[in-house]
């Protein structure tokens, strides 16, 4: 049974099948701030194995979480790819709000701009009308922020830049 919060982290012993779970807060879940092995110990209570499969319940990013992330350089939605986690159509408005209203580090700005590029890329290989409208809207938003896009240059993957950058008004 979870100790606190509304999000669960669970692990299952690969050897004996024993399962443990802990409850974590929304922020702890969103930013992967809790290590279940540190909380419960590195070995299975039943067989002492150290081999586990793990699962994590995580909240969908919203404005409050994105602001919390933006204000703290140590917070990440993912160990490696904040931009991939954020690159969802439902996050577009909150990404734009944070970009336009908050002071951000170069890394956080780059991650948000890279997320916008990923949105364009992901919506470029379809004939779906809604995807086309989203792609055009995001291209327009990127064009308004070309100065910030330069910060994303090192973070954005080359294959994404090759597809997205030619669609923009100014070469970056």
N, CA, C and O of each residue as an XYZ file, in Angstrom:
688
protein
N       0.851     -1.191      0.000
C       0.000      0.000      0.000
C       0.893      1.249      0.000
O       1.841      1.320      0.783
N       0.613      2.217     -0.850
C       1.433      3.429     -0.893
C       1.444      4.170      0.434
O       0.447      4.216      1.154
N       2.618      4.758      0.742
C       2.791      5.497      1.989
C       2.144      6.876      1.936
O       1.507      7.290      2.905
N       2.294      7.592      0.830
C       1.779      8.956      0.721
C       1.538      9.293     -0.739
O       2.007      8.590     -1.634
N       0.821     10.346     -0.967
C       0.643     10.833     -2.323
C      -0.337     10.014     -3.128
O      -0.947      9.067     -2.630
N      -0.474     10.398     -4.379
C      -1.431      9.726     -5.238
C      -0.762      9.009     -6.402
O      -1.454      8.462     -7.261
N       0.541      8.998     -6.452
C       1.268      8.337     -7.528
C       2.080      7.190     -6.946
O       2.592      7.276     -5.830
N       2.190      6.109     -7.725
C       2.864      4.922     -7.236
C       4.146      4.643     -8.012
O       4.230      4.856     -9.221
N       5.125      4.167     -7.281
C       6.298      3.546     -7.870
C       6.258      2.112     -7.360
O       6.106      1.877     -6.161
N       6.394      1.168     -8.260
C       6.353     -0.228     -7.829
C       7.535     -0.976     -8.418
O       8.131     -0.579     -9.419
N       7.846     -2.075     -7.749
C       8.885     -2.950     -8.265
C       8.463     -4.390     -8.010
O       7.766     -4.700     -7.043
N       8.907     -5.250     -8.905
C       8.593     -6.673     -8.805
C       9.898     -7.447     -8.909
O      10.678     -7.245     -9.840
N      10.128     -8.325     -7.957
C      11.340     -9.143     -7.961
C      11.300    -10.081     -9.164
O      10.317    -10.791     -9.374
N      12.354    -10.077     -9.934
C      12.439    -10.927    -11.114
C      12.518    -12.399    -10.708
O      12.012    -13.269    -11.418
N      13.146    -12.675     -9.577
C      13.350    -14.065     -9.163
C      12.132    -14.693     -8.487
O      11.760    -15.813     -8.839
N      11.500    -14.015     -7.533
C      10.408    -14.653     -6.779
C       9.035    -14.033     -7.030
O       8.020    -14.588     -6.609
N       8.996    -12.887     -7.712
C       7.720    -12.264     -8.028
C       7.149    -11.366     -6.941
O       6.064    -10.814     -7.123
N       7.840    -11.200     -5.815
C       7.352    -10.331     -4.738
C       7.253     -8.898     -5.247
O       8.149     -8.404     -5.932
N       6.144     -8.238     -4.899
C       5.920     -6.869     -5.343
C       5.876     -5.905     -4.165
O       5.309     -6.209     -3.116
N       6.482     -4.743     -4.356
C       6.444     -3.638     -3.394
C       5.985     -2.399     -4.139
O       6.211     -2.265     -5.341
N       5.340     -1.495     -3.418
C       5.018     -0.202     -4.010
C       5.078      0.862     -2.926
O       4.859      0.602     -1.743
N       5.382      2.064     -3.380
C       5.397      3.211     -2.484
C       4.592      4.327     -3.133
O       4.466      4.392     -4.355
N       4.053      5.201     -2.298
C       3.354      6.372     -2.792
C       4.277      7.568     -2.775
O       5.082      7.738     -1.860
N       4.153      8.387     -3.787
C       4.973      9.595     -3.884
C       4.078     10.772     -4.249
O       2.966     10.594     -4.747
N       4.574     11.957     -3.997
C       3.831     13.163     -4.332
C       3.856     13.397     -5.837
O       4.607     12.750     -6.567
N       3.052     14.301     -6.274
C       2.969     14.651     -7.691
C       4.327     15.107     -8.237
O       4.756     14.665     -9.302
N       4.993     15.991     -7.500
C       6.304     16.477     -7.942
C       7.338     15.362     -7.927
O       8.138     15.246     -8.855
N       7.326     14.546     -6.886
C       8.272     13.428     -6.824
C       8.084     12.491     -8.012
O       9.058     11.987     -8.571
N       6.840     12.262     -8.394
C       6.560     11.386     -9.528
C       6.947     12.046    -10.852
O       7.549     11.404    -11.712
N       6.607     13.311    -11.015
C       6.871     14.008    -12.279
C       8.362     14.110    -12.564
O       8.788     13.972    -13.710
N       9.141     14.345    -11.543
C      10.572     14.608    -11.726
C      11.457     13.445    -11.278
O      12.671     13.601    -11.151
N      10.857     12.292    -11.042
C      11.574     11.078    -10.676
C      12.552     11.368     -9.525
O      13.748     11.093     -9.626
N      12.020     11.925     -8.438
C      12.846     12.356     -7.316
C      13.053     11.276     -6.256
O      13.842     11.462     -5.329
N      12.360     10.159     -6.383
C      12.447      9.110     -5.370
C      12.982      7.838     -6.005
O      12.506      7.405     -7.055
N      13.963      7.251     -5.364
C      14.504      5.956     -5.773
C      13.884      4.902     -4.863
O      14.140      4.892     -3.659
N      13.075      4.024     -5.427
C      12.385      3.016     -4.630
C      13.370      2.117     -3.885
O      13.083      1.670     -2.775
N      14.520      1.854     -4.486
C      15.516      1.010     -3.819
C      16.119      1.695     -2.595
O      16.426      1.034     -1.602
N      16.290      3.013     -2.662
C      16.773      3.739     -1.478
C      15.730      3.705     -0.376
O      16.069      3.597      0.803
N      14.473      3.795     -0.752
C      13.383      3.816      0.220
C      13.155      2.442      0.861
O      12.932      2.347      2.068
N      13.212      1.375      0.044
C      12.865      0.035      0.545
C      14.046     -0.898      0.724
O      13.904     -1.994      1.267
N      15.208     -0.466      0.270
C      16.375     -1.340      0.316
C      16.618     -1.941     -1.047
O      15.695     -2.074     -1.852
N      17.848     -2.301     -1.303
C      18.245     -2.763     -2.627
C      17.944     -4.235     -2.877
O      18.083     -4.705     -4.006
N      17.536     -4.971     -1.848
C      17.283     -6.401     -2.028
C      15.831     -6.744     -1.737
O      15.150     -6.050     -0.982
N      15.377     -7.813     -2.344
C      14.017     -8.310     -2.136
C      13.866     -8.796     -0.692
O      14.752     -9.455     -0.149
N      12.739     -8.461     -0.088
C      12.465     -8.871      1.294
C      12.269    -10.373      1.413
O      12.450    -10.935      2.493
N      11.905    -11.026      0.328
C      11.609    -12.448      0.355
C      12.834    -13.301      0.023
O      13.165    -14.230      0.760
N      13.508    -12.984     -1.090
C      14.583    -13.877     -1.555
C      15.956    -13.219     -1.628
O      16.928    -13.878     -1.998
N      16.058    -11.946     -1.288
C      17.317    -11.181     -1.296
C      17.878    -10.892     -2.685
O      19.019    -10.446     -2.802
N      17.114    -11.134     -3.723
C      17.555    -10.802     -5.071
C      17.683     -9.290     -5.208
O      17.042     -8.531     -4.480
N      18.515     -8.866     -6.146
C      18.647     -7.435     -6.442
C      18.104     -7.106     -7.836
O      18.297     -6.000     -8.340
N      17.425     -8.075     -8.450
C      16.895     -7.881     -9.797
C      15.400     -7.571     -9.724
O      14.609     -8.390     -9.254
N      15.022     -6.381    -10.195
C      13.635     -5.938    -10.146
C      13.214     -5.348    -11.484
O      14.026     -4.765    -12.203
N      11.951     -5.503    -11.804
C      11.346     -4.676    -12.842
C      10.632     -3.552    -12.098
O      10.118     -3.768    -11.000
N      10.595     -2.372    -12.675
C      10.016     -1.215    -11.995
C       8.978     -0.550    -12.882
O       9.077     -0.583    -14.109
N       7.989      0.047    -12.253
C       7.024      0.847    -12.998
C       6.754      2.134    -12.219
O       6.796      2.165    -10.989
N       6.478      3.178    -12.969
C       6.306      4.505    -12.395
C       5.019      5.124    -12.916
O       4.810      5.193    -14.127
N       4.165      5.568    -12.026
C       3.020      6.394    -12.405
C       3.509      7.829    -12.434
O       4.114      8.300    -11.471
N       3.254      8.524    -13.523
C       3.698      9.910    -13.607
C       2.540     10.791    -14.065
O       1.725     10.378    -14.890
N       2.473     11.992    -13.532
C       1.415     12.918    -13.957
C       1.730     13.508    -15.325
O       2.887     13.594    -15.734
N       0.686     13.904    -16.010
C       0.851     14.629    -17.263
C       1.347     16.033    -16.925
O       0.808     16.679    -16.027
N       2.370     16.509    -17.636
C       2.837     17.875    -17.348
C       1.702     18.888    -17.518
O       0.913     18.806    -18.460
N       1.638     19.831    -16.599
C       0.695     20.939    -16.695
C       1.466     22.216    -16.386
O       2.676     22.178    -16.165
N       0.766     23.343    -16.371
C       1.448     24.621    -16.175
C       2.185     24.677    -14.843
O       3.317     25.159    -14.785
N       1.567     24.196    -13.781
C       2.218     24.240    -12.464
C       3.503     23.409    -12.455
O       4.527     23.863    -11.945
N       3.457     22.212    -13.008
C       4.667     21.375    -13.055
C       5.719     21.977    -13.974
O       6.910     21.939    -13.666
N       5.286     22.533    -15.100
C       6.256     23.124    -16.023
C       6.937     24.338    -15.392
O       8.134     24.547    -15.586
N       6.185     25.129    -14.647
C       6.797     26.263    -13.946
C       7.778     25.778    -12.884
O       8.866     26.336    -12.742
N       7.400     24.751    -12.144
C       8.306     24.189    -11.130
C       9.590     23.700    -11.793
O      10.684     23.950    -11.287
N       9.462     23.010    -12.915
C      10.604     22.516    -13.684
C      11.473     23.685    -14.163
O      12.700     23.635    -14.079
N      10.821     24.726    -14.663
C      11.542     25.869    -15.222
C      12.350     26.623    -14.174
O      13.404     27.182    -14.480
N      11.862     26.639    -12.950
C      12.509     27.403    -11.882
C      13.671     26.670    -11.224
O      14.445     27.284    -10.489
N      13.808     25.390    -11.469
C      14.833     24.598    -10.780
C      15.658     23.817    -11.789
O      15.164     22.875    -12.409
N      16.889     24.201    -11.947
C      17.785     23.578    -12.925
C      18.009     22.091    -12.652
O      18.368     21.342    -13.559
N      17.803     21.672    -11.432
C      18.022     20.268    -11.063
C      16.852     19.353    -11.427
O      17.011     18.133    -11.428
N      15.694     19.911    -11.733
C      14.522     19.091    -12.025
C      14.479     18.694    -13.494
O      14.782     19.492    -14.381
N      14.096     17.442    -13.731
C      13.966     16.921    -15.087
C      12.765     15.991    -15.154
O      12.500     15.241    -14.215
N      12.040     16.040    -16.265
C      10.941     15.116    -16.493
C      11.460     13.752    -16.912
O      10.756     12.748    -16.800
N      12.680     13.722    -17.390
C      13.301     12.493    -17.869
C      14.792     12.606    -17.610
O      15.350     13.703    -17.575
N      15.421     11.473    -17.430
C      16.864     11.497    -17.175
C      17.644     12.125    -18.328
O      18.699     12.720    -18.110
N      17.129     11.996    -19.556
C      17.878     12.483    -20.712
C      17.102     13.395    -21.642
O      17.704     14.225    -22.323
N      15.788     13.267    -21.691
C      15.040     13.884    -22.778
C      13.826     14.679    -22.314
O      12.693     14.291    -22.598
N      14.041     15.775    -21.611
C      12.926     16.631    -21.221
C      12.112     17.053    -22.445
O      10.883     17.100    -22.392
N      12.797     17.358    -23.541
C      12.107     17.829    -24.731
C      11.157     16.779    -25.304
O      10.070     17.120    -25.770
N      11.548     15.523    -25.273
C      10.671     14.468    -25.788
C       9.434     14.288    -24.927
O       8.346     14.040    -25.448
N       9.585     14.409    -23.625
C       8.444     14.285    -22.719
C       7.456     15.427    -22.958
O       6.243     15.221    -22.925
N       7.974     16.617    -23.197
C       7.119     17.797    -23.341
C       6.525     17.969    -24.737
O       5.577     18.735    -24.909
N       7.062     17.277    -25.726
C       6.651     17.464    -27.117
C       5.318     16.775    -27.422
O       5.257     15.808    -28.181
N       4.266     17.294    -26.816
C       2.903     16.802    -27.038
C       2.017     17.998    -27.363
O       2.197     19.083    -26.810
N       1.078     17.795    -28.248
C       0.197     18.889    -28.668
C      -0.492     19.554    -27.486
O      -0.643     20.775    -27.463
N      -0.910     18.762    -26.503
C      -1.618     19.341    -25.358
C      -0.708     20.210    -24.486
O      -1.201     20.927    -23.615
N       0.603     20.160    -24.701
C       1.538     20.982    -23.928
C       1.900     22.289    -24.632
O       2.595     23.126    -24.054
N       1.444     22.475    -25.857
C       1.870     23.642    -26.637
C       1.620     24.959    -25.912
O       2.535     25.774    -25.793
N       0.420     25.182    -25.431
C       0.112     26.472    -24.802
C       0.918     26.710    -23.535
O       1.334     27.840    -23.279
N       1.147     25.681    -22.743
C       1.929     25.903    -21.519
C       3.411     26.102    -21.830
O       4.100     26.847    -21.134
N       3.892     25.440    -22.864
C       5.281     25.673    -23.292
C       5.445     27.141    -23.700
O       6.390     27.810    -23.282
N       4.520     27.624    -24.514
C       4.599     29.019    -24.976
C       4.491     29.995    -23.812
O       5.217     30.989    -23.767
N       3.595     29.722    -22.875
C       3.441     30.613    -21.720
C       4.724     30.684    -20.902
O       5.152     31.769    -20.509
N       5.335     29.537    -20.646
C       6.571     29.530    -19.850
C       7.700     30.211    -20.626
O       8.468     30.983    -20.050
N       7.806     29.932    -21.916
C       8.844     30.592    -22.729
C       8.710     32.111    -22.695
O       9.710     32.827    -22.662
N       7.477     32.595    -22.703
C       7.241     34.029    -22.843
C       7.116     34.786    -21.531
O       7.152     36.016    -21.534
N       6.970     34.089    -20.411
C       6.699     34.810    -19.166
C       7.682     34.528    -18.035
O       7.629     35.186    -16.996
N       8.567     33.572    -18.218
C       9.457     33.215    -17.109
C      10.918     33.381    -17.501
O      11.289     33.137    -18.649
N      11.739     33.792    -16.555
C      13.176     33.759    -16.825
C      13.624     32.293    -16.826
O      13.300     31.533    -15.913
N      14.363     31.915    -17.851
C      14.766     30.523    -18.004
C      16.263     30.425    -18.240
O      16.878     31.316    -18.825
N      16.831     29.333    -17.778
C      18.225     29.061    -18.097
C      18.317     28.714    -19.583
O      17.309     28.421    -20.225
N      19.522     28.750    -20.114
C      19.703     28.386    -21.514
C      19.240     26.952    -21.762
O      18.615     26.673    -22.785
N      19.544     26.036    -20.829
C      19.132     24.637    -21.012
C      17.616     24.514    -21.064
O      17.086     23.829    -21.939
N      16.908     25.162    -20.146
C      15.448     25.048    -20.099
C      14.831     25.675    -21.353
O      13.880     25.130    -21.913
N      15.364     26.814    -21.794
C      14.889     27.431    -23.035
C      15.120     26.486    -24.204
O      14.233     26.280    -25.032
N      16.311     25.916    -24.265
C      16.644     24.991    -25.358
C      15.724     23.777    -25.347
O      15.279     23.332    -26.405
N      15.435     23.240    -24.176
C      14.562     22.065    -24.085
C      13.160     22.391    -24.588
O      12.552     21.587    -25.295
N      12.644     23.561    -24.228
C      11.304     23.945    -24.675
C      11.275     24.209    -26.176
O      10.325     23.820    -26.856
N      12.299     24.860    -26.692
C      12.353     25.119    -28.132
C      12.541     23.814    -28.905
O      11.964     23.639    -29.978
N      13.331     22.915    -28.372
C      13.495     21.606    -28.999
C      12.171     20.838    -29.005
O      11.853     20.153    -29.977
N      11.399     20.955    -27.918
C      10.078     20.309    -27.869
C       9.183     20.847    -28.986
O       8.439     20.089    -29.609
N       9.256     22.142    -29.235
C       8.463     22.716    -30.337
C       8.918     22.152    -31.683
O       8.090     21.843    -32.540
N      10.218     22.018    -31.868
C      10.733     21.436    -33.116
C      10.270     19.993    -33.283
O       9.927     19.568    -34.387
N      10.261     19.252    -32.196
C       9.797     17.860    -32.247
C       8.318     17.811    -32.625
O       7.893     16.934    -33.378
N       7.542     18.751    -32.103
C       6.124     18.816    -32.479
C       5.953     19.022    -33.989
O       5.102     18.389    -34.614
N       6.753     19.896    -34.559
C       6.685     20.111    -36.011
C       7.084     18.825    -36.733
O       6.395     18.378    -37.650
N       8.181     18.248    -36.319
C       8.677     17.018    -36.953
C       7.633     15.904    -36.874
O       7.331     15.258    -37.878
N       7.092     15.686    -35.697
C       6.132     14.600    -35.496
C       4.839     14.794    -36.270
O       4.129     13.826    -36.545
N       4.530     16.020    -36.621
C       3.286     16.303    -37.335
C       3.516     16.640    -38.807
O       2.642     17.210    -39.461
N       4.689     16.289    -39.324
C       5.024     16.606    -40.711
C       4.795     15.459    -41.681
O       4.699     15.687    -42.887
N       4.708     14.255    -41.192
C       4.616     13.094    -42.089
C       3.225     12.498    -42.114
O       3.063     11.278    -42.125
N       2.228     13.355    -42.122
C       0.855     12.879    -42.133
C      -0.007     13.810    -42.970
O       0.312     14.987    -43.143
N      -1.077     13.281    -43.476
C      -2.029     14.093    -44.231
C      -3.206     14.518    -43.367
O      -4.165     15.106    -43.868
N      -3.140     14.228    -42.090
C      -4.206     14.583    -41.158
C      -4.319     16.101    -41.058
O      -3.325     16.789    -40.825
N      -5.533     16.621    -41.235
C      -5.750     18.075    -41.227
C      -5.380     18.702    -39.884
O      -4.764     19.767    -39.844
N      -5.753     18.050    -38.793
C      -5.434     18.604    -37.466
C      -3.928     18.661    -37.249
O      -3.419     19.635    -36.694
N      -3.213     17.631    -37.679
C      -1.754     17.629    -37.549
C      -1.147     18.740    -38.392
O      -0.194     19.395    -37.971
N      -1.698     18.951    -39.581
C      -1.209     20.031    -40.439
C      -1.425     21.402    -39.823
O      -0.551     22.265    -39.904
N      -2.581     21.609    -39.207
C      -2.857     22.885    -38.534
C      -1.919     23.086    -37.353
O      -1.403     24.183    -37.141
N      -1.700     22.027    -36.587
C      -0.780     22.119    -35.448
C       0.621     22.448    -35.947
O       1.285     23.324    -35.393
N       1.075     21.756    -36.985
C       2.412     22.001    -37.529
C       2.562     23.460    -37.940
O       3.565     24.094    -37.611
N       1.579     23.998    -38.654
C       1.649     25.396    -39.098
C       1.651     26.364    -37.919
O       2.372     27.362    -37.932
N       0.855     26.074    -36.912
C       0.829     26.942    -35.734
C       2.186     26.939    -35.040
O       2.694     27.995    -34.664
N       2.773     25.757    -34.869
C       4.063     25.669    -34.165
C       5.158     26.331    -34.985
O       6.034     26.987    -34.421
N       5.127     26.173    -36.305
C       6.106     26.871    -37.152
C       5.995     28.375    -36.930
O       7.011     29.061    -36.815
N       4.781     28.889    -36.870
C       4.582     30.320    -36.605
C       5.141     30.723    -35.247
O       5.758     31.780    -35.114
N       4.927     29.883    -34.241
C       5.441     30.189    -32.902
C       6.966     30.135    -32.878
O       7.604     30.958    -32.221
N       7.551     29.182    -33.582
C       9.015     29.117    -33.668
C       9.556     30.364    -34.360
O      10.560     30.929    -33.927
N       8.890     30.798    -35.440
C       9.340     31.994    -36.160
C       9.321     33.238    -35.273
O      10.135     34.140    -35.471
N       8.416     33.305    -34.306
C       8.362     34.432    -33.376
C       9.506     34.396    -32.366
O       9.777     35.393    -31.697
N      10.170     33.260    -32.257
C      11.176     33.070    -31.204
C      12.502     32.568    -31.775
O      13.184     31.761    -31.143
N      12.861     33.034    -32.946
C      14.081     32.546    -33.585
C      15.324     32.805    -32.742
O      16.277     32.027    -32.780
N      15.314     33.905    -31.974
C      16.461     34.190    -31.106
C      16.632     33.077    -30.062
O      17.758     32.719    -29.718
N      15.537     32.540    -29.566
C      15.592     31.464    -28.577
C      15.919     30.123    -29.223
O      16.475     29.233    -28.581
N      15.571     29.989    -30.492
C      15.833     28.729    -31.180
C      17.326     28.448    -31.292
O      17.740     27.289    -31.299
N      18.123     29.481    -31.378
C      19.577     29.296    -31.451
C      20.092     28.508    -30.239
O      21.049     27.741    -30.352
N      19.451     28.704    -29.082
C      19.863     27.968    -27.884
C      19.584     26.477    -28.004
O      20.278     25.665    -27.391
N      18.585     26.112    -28.777
C      18.210     24.700    -28.918
C      19.080     23.969    -29.926
O      18.995     22.747    -30.047
N      19.907     24.696    -30.643
C      20.671     24.090    -31.724
C      21.490     22.882    -31.259
O      21.536     21.866    -31.951
N      22.127     22.983    -30.113
C      22.935     21.876    -29.617
C      22.118     20.731    -29.048
O      22.590     19.595    -28.996
N      20.900     21.020    -28.623
C      20.044     20.003    -28.018
C      19.215     19.259    -29.062
O      18.942     18.068    -28.911
N      18.822     19.957    -30.107
C      17.969     19.354    -31.131
C      18.745     18.316    -31.934
O      19.913     18.510    -32.271
N      18.078     17.234    -32.226
C      18.690     16.164    -33.010
C      18.802     16.606    -34.468
O      17.927     17.301    -34.985
N      19.884     16.197    -35.122
C      20.157     16.638    -36.495
C      19.022     16.305    -37.450
O      18.650     17.145    -38.269
N      18.455     15.094    -37.369
C      17.400     14.719    -38.302
C      16.155     15.584    -38.118
O      15.393     15.779    -39.065
N      15.942     16.101    -36.912
C      14.815     17.005    -36.678
C      15.127     18.374    -37.272
O      14.284     18.972    -37.941
N      16.335     18.868    -37.028
C      16.720     20.170    -37.589
C      16.662     20.149    -39.118
O      16.240     21.126    -39.737
N      17.081     19.048    -39.722
C      17.077     18.956    -41.186
C      15.671     19.079    -41.763
O      15.497     19.578    -42.874
N      14.678     18.632    -41.022
C      13.301     18.697    -41.505
C      12.613     20.002    -41.105
O      11.816     20.541    -41.873
N      12.912     20.513    -39.914
C      12.179     21.663    -39.371
C      12.790     23.001    -39.777
O      12.061     23.898    -40.200
N      14.090     23.156    -39.662
C      14.707     24.454    -39.897
C      14.416     25.036    -41.283
O      14.227     26.248    -41.393
N      14.374     24.221    -42.350
C      14.038     24.807    -43.664
C      12.610     25.375    -43.740
O      12.306     26.147    -44.650
N      11.740     25.006    -42.805
C      10.376     25.514    -42.802
C      10.256     26.881    -42.144
O       9.203     27.515    -42.215
N      11.321     27.337    -41.510
C      11.295     28.593    -40.769
C      11.656     29.777    -41.644
O      12.260     29.619    -42.705
N      11.275     30.989    -41.184
C      11.474     32.211    -41.950
C      12.927     32.624    -42.097
O      13.327     33.166    -43.128
N      13.715     32.367    -41.061
C      15.091     32.805    -41.061
C      15.972     31.595    -40.770
O      15.650     30.766    -39.919
N      17.071     31.509    -41.478
C      17.975     30.394    -41.218
C      18.668     30.624    -39.871
O      19.158     31.715    -39.578
N      18.693     29.573    -39.074
C      19.340     29.677    -37.754
C      20.579     28.840    -37.692
O      21.250     28.806    -36.660
